[in-house]
Amino acid sequence: MKFLLSCLSAFGLWSAFSADIQLVKDGKSDYTVVTAQGENQMSDVAAKELITYLKKSTGVELKRNESGKKRIVIGLTPELKKKLGKDLPVHGELRIRTVGNDLYLYGGGKFGNMY
């Protein structure tokens, strides 16, 4: 439940500031959910929770790890870590970032990606 509330709040705030990305439109989505390589098990749990609650709220079930799609990336990828440098999230902090059409959801600490 904590994840759901955090996710809905995050998406609500995110959608207010970014009208360019639509996760679901007309009952379809161009997005796939992926977890960053080497991330902990909590990233996998977060991906499953995201897929579950987006389906409950929109009726659309996002797929996992499909190539050729826009991505919702859960966790820090090596490329994103390099770009962030020392500006990494602290324990329990959630960050949302877009790069092109990709959406990155990542946090600090073992459970950061769950928030």
Accessible surface in RSA format (square Angstrom, percent):
REM  Atomic radii and reference values for relative SASA: ProtOr
REM  Chains: A
REM  Algorithm: Lee & Richards
REM  Probe-radius: 1.40
REM  Slices: 20
REM RES _ NUM      All-atoms   Total-Side   Main-Chain    Non-polar    All polar
REM                ABS   REL    ABS   REL    ABS   REL    ABS   REL    ABS   REL
RES MET A   1   154.05  79.8 118.41  78.4  35.64  84.9 106.43  90.5  47.62  63.1
RES LYS A   2   134.05  65.4 124.93  76.7   9.12  21.7  92.29  83.1  41.76  44.5
RES PHE A   3    20.01  10.0  16.14  10.0   3.87  10.1  17.40  10.6   2.61   7.5
RES LEU A   4    29.97  16.7  29.65  21.2   0.32   0.8  29.66  20.8   0.31   0.8
RES LEU A   5   100.32  55.9  98.99  70.8   1.34   3.4  99.68  70.0   0.64   1.7
RES SER A   6    31.69  26.8  22.47  30.0   9.22  21.2  13.45  28.6  18.24  25.5
RES CYS A   7    11.04   8.4   8.45   9.4   2.59   6.1   3.44   8.7   7.61   8.2
RES LEU A   8    89.59  49.9  81.25  58.1   8.34  21.0  81.76  57.4   7.82  21.1
RES SER A   9    68.22  57.7  56.38  75.2  11.84  27.3  36.78  78.3  31.45  44.1
RES ALA A  10    12.56  11.5   7.49  11.6   5.07  11.5  12.09  17.0   0.47   1.2
RES PHE A  11    24.86  12.4  24.06  14.9   0.80   2.1  24.35  14.8   0.50   1.4
RES GLY A  12    40.94  50.5   0.00   N/A  40.94  50.5  33.73  92.6   7.21  16.2
RES LEU A  13   119.83  66.7 118.51  84.8   1.32   3.3 119.03  83.6   0.80   2.2
RES TRP A  14    28.93  11.6  21.56  10.4   7.37  17.3  28.15  15.0   0.78   1.3
RES SER A  15    62.55  52.9  48.99  65.4  13.56  31.2  32.23  68.6  30.32  42.5
RES ALA A  16    80.22  73.8  38.28  59.1  41.94  95.4  50.33  70.9  29.89  79.2
RES PHE A  17   171.52  85.8 135.69  84.0  35.83  93.2 141.37  85.7  30.14  86.3
RES SER A  18    26.79  22.6  20.44  27.3   6.35  14.6  16.78  35.7  10.01  14.0
RES ALA A  19    94.74  87.1  64.95 100.2  29.80  67.8  72.54 102.2  22.20  58.8
RES ASP A  20   137.40  96.2 106.25 105.8  31.15  73.6  31.10  73.2 106.30 106.0
RES ILE A  21    15.00   8.5   6.06   4.5   8.94  21.6   8.13   5.9   6.87  18.6
RES GLN A  22   106.72  59.7  86.40  63.1  20.32  48.4  29.27  62.3  77.44  58.7
RES LEU A  23    18.69  10.4  13.66   9.8   5.03  12.6  13.66   9.6   5.03  13.5
RES VAL A  24    39.54  26.0  16.63  15.1  22.91  55.2  16.96  14.7  22.58  61.2
RES LYS A  25   125.24  61.1 115.73  71.0   9.51  22.6  66.29  59.7  58.95  62.8
RES ASP A  26   127.18  89.1  89.42  89.0  37.76  89.3  41.83  98.4  85.35  85.1
RES GLY A  27    54.91  67.7   0.00   N/A  54.91  67.7  26.72  73.3  28.19  63.1
RES LYS A  28   155.82  76.0 150.52  92.4   5.30  12.6  96.79  87.1  59.03  62.9
RES SER A  29    19.95  16.9   1.88   2.5  18.07  41.6   5.54  11.8  14.41  20.2
RES ASP A  30    85.48  59.9  81.78  81.4   3.70   8.7  14.12  33.2  71.37  71.2
RES TYR A  31     4.94   2.3   2.50   1.4   2.44   6.3   0.81   0.6   4.13   5.1
RES THR A  32     0.34   0.2   0.34   0.3   0.00   0.0   0.34   0.5   0.00   0.0
RES VAL A  33     0.00   0.0   0.00   0.0   0.00   0.0   0.00   0.0   0.00   0.0
RES VAL A  34    21.23  14.0  21.23  19.2   0.00   0.0  21.23  18.4   0.00   0.0
RES THR A  35    37.83  26.9  24.13  24.5  13.70  32.7   2.38   3.2  35.45  53.6
RES ALA A  36     6.06   5.6   0.00   0.0   6.06  13.8   2.56   3.6   3.50   9.3
RES GLN A  37   162.33  90.8 146.62 107.2  15.71  37.4  58.34 124.2 103.99  78.9
RES GLY A  38    85.81 105.8   0.00   N/A  85.81 105.8  43.47 119.3  42.34  94.8
RES GLU A  39    50.25  28.9  24.26  18.4  26.00  61.9   3.89   7.5  46.37  37.9
RES ASN A  40    59.17  40.8  42.97  41.5  16.21  39.0  38.40  92.4  20.77  20.1
RES GLN A  41   138.51  77.5 124.71  91.1  13.81  32.9  40.94  87.1  97.57  74.0
RES MET A  42    39.59  20.5  39.48  26.1   0.11   0.3  34.00  28.9   5.60   7.4
RES SER A  43     0.92   0.8   0.92   1.2   0.00   0.0   0.92   2.0   0.00   0.0
RES ASP A  44    46.33  32.5  45.88  45.7   0.45   1.1  18.28  43.0  28.05  28.0
RES VAL A  45    49.10  32.3  48.75  44.1   0.35   0.8  49.10  42.7   0.00   0.0
RES ALA A  46     0.62   0.6   0.62   1.0   0.00   0.0   0.62   0.9   0.00   0.0
RES ALA A  47     0.00   0.0   0.00   0.0   0.00   0.0   0.00   0.0   0.00   0.0
RES LYS A  48   117.21  57.2 114.35  70.2   2.86   6.8  70.05  63.1  47.16  50.2
RES GLU A  49    51.49  29.6  51.18  38.7   0.30   0.7   3.36   6.5  48.13  39.3
RES LEU A  50     1.44   0.8   1.41   1.0   0.03   0.1   1.44   1.0   0.00   0.0
RES ILE A  51    18.16  10.3  18.16  13.5   0.00   0.0  18.16  13.1   0.00   0.0
RES THR A  52    59.11  42.0  53.40  54.1   5.71  13.6  32.95  44.3  26.16  39.6
RES TYR A  53    49.37  23.1  47.16  26.8   2.21   5.8  16.09  12.1  33.29  41.0
RES LEU A  54    19.94  11.1  19.61  14.0   0.33   0.8  19.69  13.8   0.25   0.7
RES LYS A  55    98.50  48.1  94.92  58.2   3.58   8.5  52.20  47.0  46.30  49.3
RES LYS A  56   151.54  73.9 112.59  69.1  38.95  92.7  79.39  71.5  72.15  76.8
RES SER A  57    73.93  62.5  33.79  45.1  40.13  92.5  39.28  83.7  34.64  48.5
RES THR A  58    58.09  41.3  27.35  27.7  30.74  73.3  37.04  49.7  21.05  31.8
RES GLY A  59    59.83  73.8   0.00   N/A  59.83  73.8  31.79  87.2  28.04  62.8
RES VAL A  60    18.07  11.9  14.91  13.5   3.16   7.6  17.93  15.6   0.14   0.4
RES GLU A  61    88.50  50.8  72.66  55.0  15.84  37.7  11.43  22.1  77.08  62.9
RES LEU A  62     5.04   2.8   1.23   0.9   3.81   9.6   2.22   1.6   2.82   7.6
RES LYS A  63   112.01  54.6 108.68  66.7   3.33   7.9  65.09  58.6  46.92  50.0
RES ARG A  64    70.73  29.7  51.58  26.3  19.15  45.6  33.51  45.8  37.22  22.6
RES ASN A  65    96.78  66.7  69.81  67.5  26.97  64.9  30.17  72.6  66.62  64.4
RES GLU A  66    68.68  39.4  59.00  44.6   9.68  23.1  29.37  56.8  39.31  32.1
RES SER A  67   113.12  95.6  82.63 110.3  30.48  70.2  56.10 119.5  57.02  79.9
RES GLY A  68    88.81 109.5   0.00   N/A  88.81 109.5  44.74 122.8  44.07  98.7
RES LYS A  69    78.87  38.5  58.76  36.1  20.11  47.9  37.14  33.4  41.73  44.4
RES LYS A  70    74.50  36.3  69.36  42.6   5.14  12.2  35.96  32.4  38.54  41.1
RES ARG A  71    81.40  34.2  81.40  41.5   0.00   0.0  25.70  35.1  55.70  33.8
RES ILE A  72     0.00   0.0   0.00   0.0   0.00   0.0   0.00   0.0   0.00   0.0
RES VAL A  73     0.65   0.4   0.65   0.6   0.00   0.0   0.65   0.6   0.00   0.0
RES ILE A  74     2.63   1.5   2.63   2.0   0.00   0.0   2.63   1.9   0.00   0.0
RES GLY A  75     0.00   0.0   0.00   N/A   0.00   0.0   0.00   0.0   0.00   0.0
RES LEU A  76    19.35  10.8  17.68  12.7   1.67   4.2  17.68  12.4   1.67   4.5
RES THR A  77    14.48  10.3  14.48  14.7   0.00   0.0  13.51  18.1   0.97   1.5
RES PRO A  78    89.17  65.0  80.87  73.7   8.30  30.2  84.16  69.5   5.01  31.1
RES GLU A  79   128.49  73.8 118.35  89.5  10.14  24.1  71.10 137.5  57.39  46.9
RES LEU A  80     7.60   4.2   4.17   3.0   3.43   8.6   7.27   5.1   0.33   0.9
RES LYS A  81    95.19  46.4  90.66  55.6   4.53  10.8  38.76  34.9  56.43  60.1
RES LYS A  82   179.59  87.6 154.73  94.9  24.86  59.2 107.69  96.9  71.90  76.6
RES LYS A  83   139.04  67.8 104.07  63.9  34.97  83.3  78.35  70.5  60.68  64.6
RES LEU A  84    15.86   8.8   4.31   3.1  11.54  29.0   6.84   4.8   9.02  24.3
RES GLY A  85    42.11  51.9   0.00   N/A  42.11  51.9  34.27  94.0   7.84  17.6
RES LYS A  86   210.16 102.5 176.69 108.4  33.46  79.7 125.27 112.8  84.88  90.4
RES ASP A  87    85.52  59.9  77.86  77.5   7.66  18.1  30.82  72.5  54.70  54.6
RES LEU A  88    75.52  42.1  64.93  46.4  10.59  26.6  64.93  45.6  10.59  28.5
RES PRO A  89    14.11  10.3   0.96   0.9  13.16  47.8   0.96   0.8  13.16  81.8
RES VAL A  90   102.50  67.5  96.48  87.3   6.02  14.5 102.50  89.1   0.00   0.0
RES HIS A  91   141.28  77.2 117.43  81.6  23.85  61.0  82.97  85.5  58.31  67.9
RES GLY A  92    30.36  37.4   0.00   N/A  30.36  37.4  12.04  33.1  18.31  41.0
RES GLU A  93    58.90  33.8  50.60  38.3   8.30  19.8  27.46  53.1  31.44  25.7
RES LEU A  94    52.26  29.1  27.70  19.8  24.56  61.7  27.70  19.5  24.56  66.1
RES ARG A  95    52.52  22.1  48.32  24.6   4.20  10.0  28.79  39.4  23.72  14.4
RES ILE A  96    53.87  30.7  22.20  16.5  31.68  76.3  22.20  16.0  31.68  86.0
RES ARG A  97    82.68  34.7  76.98  39.2   5.71  13.6  14.82  20.3  67.86  41.1
RES THR A  98    57.85  41.1  37.15  37.7  20.70  49.3   5.25   7.0  52.60  79.5
RES VAL A  99    60.18  39.6  52.59  47.6   7.59  18.3  56.57  49.2   3.62   9.8
RES GLY A 100    70.16  86.5   0.00   N/A  70.16  86.5  44.95 123.3  25.21  56.5
RES ASN A 101    80.17  55.3  75.00  72.5   5.18  12.5   5.76  13.9  74.41  71.9
RES ASP A 102    27.74  19.4  27.74  27.6   0.00   0.0   1.50   3.5  26.24  26.2
RES LEU A 103     0.03   0.0   0.03   0.0   0.00   0.0   0.03   0.0   0.00   0.0
RES TYR A 104    17.68   8.3  17.68  10.1   0.00   0.0   1.15   0.9  16.53  20.4
RES LEU A 105    15.93   8.9  15.68  11.2   0.25   0.6  15.80  11.1   0.13   0.3
RES TYR A 106     3.27   1.5   3.27   1.9   0.00   0.0   0.00   0.0   3.27   4.0
RES GLY A 107     8.02   9.9   0.00   N/A   8.02   9.9   0.00   0.0   8.02  18.0
RES GLY A 108     5.48   6.8   0.00   N/A   5.48   6.8   5.42  14.9   0.07   0.1
RES GLY A 109    44.56  54.9   0.00   N/A  44.56  54.9  22.55  61.9  22.00  49.3
RES LYS A 110   126.24  61.6 115.66  71.0  10.58  25.2  66.28  59.7  59.96  63.9
RES PHE A 111    91.55  45.8  91.54  56.7   0.01   0.0  91.54  55.5   0.01   0.0
RES GLY A 112     0.76   0.9   0.00   N/A   0.76   0.9   0.00   0.0   0.76   1.7
RES ASN A 113    10.28   7.1   4.85   4.7   5.43  13.1   0.18   0.4  10.09   9.8
RES MET A 114    36.73  19.0  35.56  23.5   1.17   2.8  35.56  30.2   1.17   1.5
RES TYR A 115    59.65  27.8  56.39  32.1   3.26   8.5  30.25  22.7  29.39  36.2
END  Absolute sums over single chains surface
CHAIN  1 A     6956.1       5357.2       1598.9       3854.1       3102.0
END  Absolute sums over all chains
TOTAL          6956.1       5357.2       1598.9       3854.1       3102.0
